[in-house]
Amino acid sequence: MVVRILAVGVVLVSLELLAFGASQLLSDDLYYRPPTEAEFARAVAAWEALPAEGRALGWLPPAEALDETGARRVSGSEKLATRCLSLYGDSFTWGAEVDAASAWGALLARRLGCRVANFGVVGFGTDQAMLRHRLRADDEAPSAVLVHVVENIVRNVNQDRTFIYGAGIEPKPRFVLDGGALVPIPRPALRDGDHRRYVDAPETLLEHEYFLPGSSPLAKRRIGFPFAWHVPASFGYRRLSRGLVNVAIGGPPWYAELYDRNHDSGALALTAALLEAFAADAEERGQRGVVLLVPTAREVLHFLESGHWVQQPLREMLEERAVEVHDLGPRLVEALALESPDAARVCAYFCTRPRIRGGHYTRAGNELLAEVASELFRALGSTRP
């Protein structure tokens, strides 16, 4: 009997050690690692050191990367004296993983022969992009453009970016709908003494967070002892399981269900309201407000597989509300003459991390996006002051 007990114990310990080893191989993009006390304190101090705009928005790019207007600094852009467009959005708008001169906003300026101010910020949701435009009363470009990257719907029902991406802590503001009206929810006001509460009961500080760890298949899981239980359970996270399926056999991206009008997150109606508010703000300022829907590789591949665009319900909802919206997905597919879900060819333009069919647009993708966007804006006549 003692031998059997010892044998079972050895097996259980071995399984636990194997599971612990497997947990060390998982990216913190795929499970929830709460912030350490030091990370929490640094986040509180960093937010307090931001200028007023950054405190309202959650974060801003490094000051040295910005010009005097707050847009991304591009060498030689001052030679284009005429302002024509201003861009708002996330890392795809900013042009992450390419240098400033190769970002599509800079290439667009050269094609149009006028100044394009790039106010994109890495990590922003549609809500933060809309809010940044609202706060930049000095933006006098004839047309303001809000770029909604299809995946960004997840960020609009989120109060801490690390509940979706990465680890540590990165709180943000958001909006909620109350009777159809947008209500701002400021970035959570956190103090050093809140760390333990934030780790143990984040819902008490983030009352409007949809992605609380373990709350739904769309939320990250916590990993800890017993690892033999938590590691297999982590595959219940839709982003992990769906990502594996996408690479193996295709299918919709993990966040596709958020584009359902009846989804319990309310993400679609909220996103449409944010973009409608942006268009109204632009009109009040005397600008032409243009919304661009920009796909990632996952949406392009899913369209080529199924003939359906994930973002179509949002486009339809915006058109119902008379918001000027242009879906660049079909234009990009047409420009490349794509007819089949050829992952290698799609990723040559839309994946800086082709192994997982993710990341940002490549240098070639930025060039393609600038080409398609320049044709659109010339046709719209949106480049004239």
C-alpha positions as CSV (number, residue, x, y, z in Angstrom):
1,M,0.0,0.0,0.0
2,V,2.8,2.4,0.9
3,V,4.5,1.7,-2.4
4,R,1.3,2.4,-4.3
5,I,0.9,5.7,-2.4
6,L,4.4,6.7,-3.1
7,A,4.0,5.7,-6.8
8,V,0.9,7.9,-7.1
9,G,2.7,10.7,-5.4
10,V,5.6,10.5,-7.7
11,V,3.2,10.5,-10.7
12,L,1.3,13.6,-9.4
13,V,4.5,15.4,-8.6
14,S,5.9,14.6,-12.0
15,L,2.7,15.9,-13.7
16,E,2.8,19.0,-11.7
17,L,6.5,19.6,-12.6
18,L,5.7,19.0,-16.3
19,A,2.8,21.4,-16.1
20,F,4.9,24.0,-14.4
21,G,7.5,23.7,-17.1
22,A,4.8,24.0,-19.8
23,S,3.5,27.2,-18.0
24,Q,6.9,28.8,-18.4
25,L,6.6,28.4,-22.2
26,L,3.3,30.2,-22.4
27,S,3.5,33.8,-23.5
28,D,1.9,36.2,-21.0
29,D,-0.3,37.3,-23.9
30,L,-2.1,34.0,-23.3
31,Y,-2.7,33.9,-19.6
32,Y,-3.1,36.6,-16.9
33,R,-0.1,37.5,-14.9
34,P,-1.1,40.2,-12.5
35,P,1.3,43.1,-11.8
36,T,4.0,42.9,-9.2
37,E,4.0,45.5,-6.5
38,A,6.9,47.2,-8.2
39,E,5.1,47.2,-11.6
40,F,2.0,48.6,-10.0
41,A,4.0,51.4,-8.3
42,R,5.8,52.3,-11.5
43,A,2.4,52.5,-13.4
44,V,1.0,54.8,-10.8
45,A,4.1,57.1,-10.9
46,A,4.2,57.0,-14.7
47,W,0.6,58.1,-15.0
48,E,1.0,60.9,-12.5
49,A,4.1,62.2,-14.5
50,L,2.1,62.4,-17.8
51,P,0.8,65.7,-19.2
52,A,-2.9,66.4,-18.9
53,E,-3.6,64.8,-22.3
54,G,-1.8,61.6,-21.4
55,R,-3.6,61.3,-18.0
56,A,-6.9,61.6,-19.8
57,L,-6.0,59.1,-22.4
58,G,-4.1,56.6,-20.3
59,W,-0.7,56.9,-22.1
60,L,1.1,58.7,-25.0
61,P,4.1,57.9,-27.2
62,P,7.5,59.0,-26.0
63,A,7.8,62.8,-26.3
64,E,11.0,62.5,-28.5
65,A,8.9,60.6,-31.1
66,L,6.4,63.5,-31.5
67,D,6.7,66.8,-33.3
68,E,5.5,70.1,-31.9
69,T,1.8,69.3,-32.8
70,G,1.8,66.0,-30.9
71,A,1.9,63.9,-34.2
72,R,4.5,61.3,-35.0
73,R,7.7,63.0,-36.0
74,V,8.7,62.4,-39.7
75,S,11.9,64.0,-41.0
76,G,11.1,66.4,-43.9
77,S,7.4,66.6,-43.3
78,E,7.7,70.3,-42.5
79,K,8.4,70.8,-46.2
80,L,4.7,69.9,-46.9
81,A,3.2,73.1,-45.7
82,T,-0.4,72.4,-46.6
83,R,-2.3,70.3,-44.0
84,C,-4.8,68.0,-45.5
85,L,-5.5,65.0,-43.2
86,S,-5.1,64.0,-39.6
87,L,-5.1,60.3,-38.6
88,Y,-6.2,58.9,-35.3
89,G,-6.0,55.3,-34.2
90,D,-3.7,52.6,-32.7
91,S,-0.4,51.0,-33.6
92,F,-1.5,50.3,-37.1
93,T,-2.2,54.0,-37.6
94,W,1.1,54.9,-35.9
95,G,2.9,52.4,-38.2
96,A,4.4,50.0,-35.6
97,E,7.4,47.9,-36.5
98,V,8.4,50.2,-39.4
99,D,10.4,53.4,-39.2
100,A,8.6,56.8,-39.3
101,A,9.4,57.4,-42.9
102,S,8.0,54.0,-43.9
103,A,4.7,54.3,-42.0
104,W,1.7,54.5,-44.2
105,G,0.8,58.0,-43.0
106,A,4.1,59.4,-44.1
107,L,3.8,57.5,-47.5
108,L,0.3,58.9,-47.9
109,A,1.5,62.4,-47.4
110,R,4.1,62.0,-50.2
111,R,1.5,60.5,-52.5
112,L,-1.0,63.4,-51.8
113,G,1.6,66.1,-51.7
114,C,0.2,67.5,-48.4
115,R,0.9,67.2,-44.7
116,V,-0.7,64.2,-42.9
117,A,-0.6,64.4,-39.2
118,N,-0.3,61.0,-37.6
119,F,-1.9,61.0,-34.1
120,G,-2.0,57.2,-33.8
121,V,-0.9,55.8,-30.5
122,V,0.3,52.2,-29.9
123,G,-2.2,50.2,-27.9
124,F,-5.2,52.6,-28.2
125,G,-8.7,51.5,-28.5
126,T,-11.3,53.2,-30.7
127,D,-12.4,55.0,-27.6
128,Q,-9.0,56.5,-26.9
129,A,-8.5,57.5,-30.5
130,M,-11.9,59.3,-30.5
131,L,-11.0,61.0,-27.2
132,R,-7.6,62.1,-28.5
133,H,-9.3,63.8,-31.5
134,R,-11.8,65.4,-29.1
135,L,-8.9,66.8,-27.0
136,R,-6.9,68.1,-29.9
137,A,-8.8,71.3,-30.4
138,D,-5.8,72.6,-32.4
139,D,-6.3,70.0,-35.2
140,E,-7.3,72.2,-38.2
141,A,-6.8,69.7,-41.0
142,P,-9.7,69.8,-43.4
143,S,-10.4,66.1,-42.9
144,A,-9.9,64.0,-39.7
145,V,-9.7,60.2,-40.1
146,L,-10.3,57.7,-37.4
147,V,-8.8,54.3,-38.3
148,H,-10.7,51.4,-36.6
149,V,-8.6,48.3,-36.9
150,V,-11.1,45.4,-36.8
151,E,-9.5,43.7,-33.7
152,N,-9.9,47.0,-31.7
153,I,-13.5,46.3,-30.8
154,V,-12.1,44.3,-27.8
155,R,-10.3,47.4,-26.4
156,N,-13.6,49.4,-26.2
157,V,-15.0,47.2,-23.4
158,N,-11.7,47.1,-21.5
159,Q,-10.2,49.1,-18.7
160,D,-6.7,47.4,-18.4
161,R,-5.0,46.6,-21.6
162,T,-3.0,43.8,-20.0
163,F,-6.2,41.8,-19.5
164,I,-6.0,41.4,-23.3
165,Y,-2.3,41.9,-24.2
166,G,0.9,41.4,-22.3
167,A,1.4,41.5,-18.6
168,G,1.7,44.0,-15.7
169,I,-0.8,46.8,-15.7
170,E,-1.9,49.4,-18.2
171,P,-5.2,51.0,-17.2
172,K,-7.2,53.1,-19.7
173,P,-10.4,55.1,-19.9
174,R,-13.5,53.8,-21.7
175,F,-17.1,54.7,-22.4
176,V,-20.3,52.9,-21.6
177,L,-23.7,53.4,-23.2
178,D,-26.6,54.6,-21.1
179,G,-29.9,54.8,-22.9
180,G,-28.0,55.2,-26.1
181,A,-25.8,58.1,-24.8
182,L,-22.0,57.8,-24.4
183,V,-20.9,58.1,-20.7
184,P,-17.2,58.6,-20.1
185,I,-15.5,56.3,-17.5
186,P,-12.1,57.9,-16.6
187,R,-9.0,55.8,-16.2
188,P,-9.2,54.2,-12.8
189,A,-7.6,56.4,-10.2
190,L,-5.1,54.0,-8.6
191,R,-2.9,54.5,-5.5
192,D,0.1,52.5,-4.3
193,G,-1.9,50.9,-1.6
194,D,-4.3,49.4,-4.1
195,H,-2.0,46.7,-5.3
196,R,-3.2,43.8,-3.3
197,R,-6.8,44.6,-4.0
198,Y,-6.1,45.0,-7.7
199,V,-4.5,41.5,-7.8
200,D,-7.1,39.7,-5.6
201,A,-10.3,41.5,-6.6
202,P,-9.8,43.6,-9.7
203,E,-13.5,43.9,-10.3
204,T,-13.8,46.2,-7.2
205,L,-11.6,48.7,-9.0
206,L,-12.5,48.0,-12.6
207,E,-16.3,48.0,-12.5
208,H,-16.7,48.2,-16.3
209,E,-14.1,45.6,-17.3
210,Y,-15.4,42.9,-19.7
211,F,-12.3,40.8,-19.7
212,L,-11.9,40.1,-16.0
213,P,-9.7,37.0,-15.7
214,G,-11.6,33.8,-16.0
215,S,-15.0,35.6,-16.5
216,S,-15.7,34.2,-20.0
217,P,-14.1,32.2,-22.8
218,L,-12.9,35.5,-24.2
219,A,-10.9,36.3,-21.0
220,K,-7.5,35.2,-20.0
221,R,-7.0,32.5,-17.3
222,R,-4.9,32.8,-14.2
223,I,-2.1,30.2,-13.9
224,G,-0.8,28.9,-10.6
225,F,-0.8,25.9,-8.3
226,P,-1.9,23.3,-9.1
227,F,-0.3,23.8,-12.5
228,A,-1.5,20.4,-13.7
229,W,-5.1,21.8,-13.6
230,H,-4.5,25.4,-14.6
231,V,-2.3,24.8,-17.6
232,P,-4.8,22.6,-19.5
233,A,-7.6,24.9,-18.4
234,S,-5.8,27.9,-20.1
235,F,-6.7,26.4,-23.4
236,G,-10.3,27.4,-22.7
237,Y,-9.2,30.9,-23.5
238,R,-10.7,31.6,-26.9
239,R,-7.7,33.6,-28.1
240,L,-5.4,30.7,-27.5
241,S,-7.6,27.9,-28.7
242,R,-8.9,29.9,-31.7
243,G,-5.4,31.0,-32.6
244,L,-4.3,27.4,-32.9
245,V,-7.3,26.5,-35.0
246,N,-6.8,29.5,-37.2
247,V,-3.2,28.5,-38.0
248,A,-4.2,24.8,-38.5
249,I,-7.4,25.0,-40.5
250,G,-8.6,28.7,-40.6
251,G,-11.8,30.1,-39.3
252,P,-12.9,33.4,-37.8
253,P,-10.6,35.4,-35.4
254,W,-11.2,35.0,-31.7
255,Y,-13.0,38.3,-31.3
256,A,-15.4,37.8,-34.2
257,E,-18.4,37.2,-31.9
258,L,-18.1,40.8,-30.6
259,Y,-19.5,42.0,-33.9
260,D,-22.8,40.3,-33.1
261,R,-25.5,42.9,-32.4
262,N,-26.8,40.7,-29.5
263,H,-23.4,39.9,-27.8
264,D,-23.6,40.4,-24.1
265,S,-20.6,42.8,-24.1
266,G,-22.5,45.4,-26.2
267,A,-19.2,46.0,-28.0
268,L,-20.7,46.5,-31.4
269,A,-23.2,49.2,-30.4
270,L,-20.6,50.9,-28.3
271,T,-18.0,51.0,-31.1
272,A,-20.6,52.4,-33.5
273,A,-21.5,55.1,-31.0
274,L,-17.8,56.0,-30.5
275,L,-17.3,56.4,-34.3
276,E,-20.5,58.3,-34.6
277,A,-19.4,60.7,-31.9
278,F,-16.1,61.2,-33.7
279,A,-17.9,62.1,-36.9
280,A,-20.1,64.6,-34.9
281,D,-17.0,66.1,-33.2
282,A,-15.3,66.6,-36.6
283,E,-18.4,68.2,-38.1
284,E,-18.7,70.6,-35.2
285,R,-15.0,71.6,-35.7
286,G,-15.6,72.2,-39.4
287,Q,-13.8,69.0,-40.5
288,R,-14.9,66.2,-42.6
289,G,-14.9,63.1,-40.3
290,V,-14.0,59.9,-42.1
291,V,-14.0,56.4,-40.6
292,L,-11.7,53.8,-42.1
293,L,-12.2,50.1,-41.3
294,V,-8.8,48.4,-41.6
295,P,-8.5,44.6,-41.4
296,T,-5.7,42.5,-40.0
297,A,-4.4,39.4,-41.7
298,R,-6.9,37.3,-39.8
299,E,-9.9,39.1,-41.3
300,V,-8.4,39.0,-44.8
301,L,-7.8,35.2,-44.6
302,H,-11.3,34.6,-43.1
303,F,-12.9,36.6,-45.9
304,L,-11.0,34.6,-48.5
305,E,-12.1,31.4,-46.8
306,S,-15.8,32.3,-46.2
307,G,-16.7,35.3,-48.4
308,H,-17.7,37.2,-45.2
309,W,-16.1,40.2,-43.6
310,V,-16.1,40.1,-39.8
311,Q,-16.5,43.9,-39.7
312,Q,-19.6,44.0,-42.0
313,P,-22.1,44.6,-39.1
314,L,-20.2,47.7,-38.0
315,R,-20.1,49.1,-41.5
316,E,-23.8,48.5,-41.9
317,M,-24.6,50.1,-38.5
318,L,-22.5,53.2,-39.3
319,E,-24.2,53.6,-42.7
320,E,-27.6,53.4,-41.0
321,R,-26.4,56.4,-38.9
322,A,-25.1,58.3,-41.9
323,V,-21.5,58.1,-40.7
324,E,-19.0,58.3,-43.6
325,V,-17.3,55.0,-43.4
326,H,-15.0,53.2,-45.9
327,D,-14.1,49.6,-45.4
328,L,-10.6,49.1,-46.8
329,G,-10.7,45.3,-46.6
330,P,-12.3,44.8,-50.0
331,R,-10.0,47.4,-51.6
332,L,-6.9,45.7,-50.2
333,V,-8.0,42.3,-51.5
334,E,-8.8,43.8,-54.9
335,A,-5.5,45.6,-55.1
336,L,-3.6,42.3,-54.5
337,A,-5.9,40.3,-56.7
338,L,-6.3,37.8,-53.8
339,E,-8.6,34.9,-54.6
340,S,-7.6,32.2,-52.1
341,P,-6.5,32.1,-48.5
342,D,-2.8,32.0,-49.3
343,A,-1.4,32.7,-45.8
344,A,2.2,33.3,-47.1
345,R,1.1,35.9,-49.6
346,V,-1.3,37.6,-47.2
347,C,1.4,37.7,-44.5
348,A,3.9,39.3,-46.9
349,Y,1.8,42.4,-46.5
350,F,-0.2,42.0,-43.2
351,C,1.9,39.9,-40.8
352,T,5.1,41.0,-39.1
353,R,4.7,37.7,-37.2
354,P,3.7,35.2,-39.9
355,R,4.1,32.1,-37.7
356,I,0.9,33.2,-35.8
357,R,-0.5,35.2,-38.7
358,G,-0.3,38.3,-36.4
359,G,1.6,41.4,-35.7
360,H,1.4,44.6,-37.8
361,Y,1.5,45.5,-41.5
362,T,4.9,44.9,-43.1
363,R,6.8,47.6,-45.0
364,A,5.1,46.3,-48.2
365,G,1.7,46.4,-46.3
366,N,2.2,50.0,-45.3
367,E,3.0,50.9,-48.9
368,L,-0.1,49.1,-50.1
369,L,-2.3,50.8,-47.5
370,A,-0.9,54.2,-48.5
371,E,-1.7,53.5,-52.1
372,V,-5.3,52.4,-51.5
373,A,-5.9,55.3,-49.1
374,S,-4.5,57.9,-51.5
375,E,-6.8,56.6,-54.2
376,L,-9.7,56.9,-51.9
377,F,-9.0,60.4,-50.6
378,R,-8.3,61.7,-54.1
379,A,-11.7,60.3,-55.2
380,L,-13.4,61.9,-52.1
381,G,-11.7,65.2,-52.6
382,S,-10.8,65.2,-48.9
383,T,-7.3,66.6,-49.4
384,R,-8.3,70.1,-50.3
385,P,-8.4,72.7,-47.5
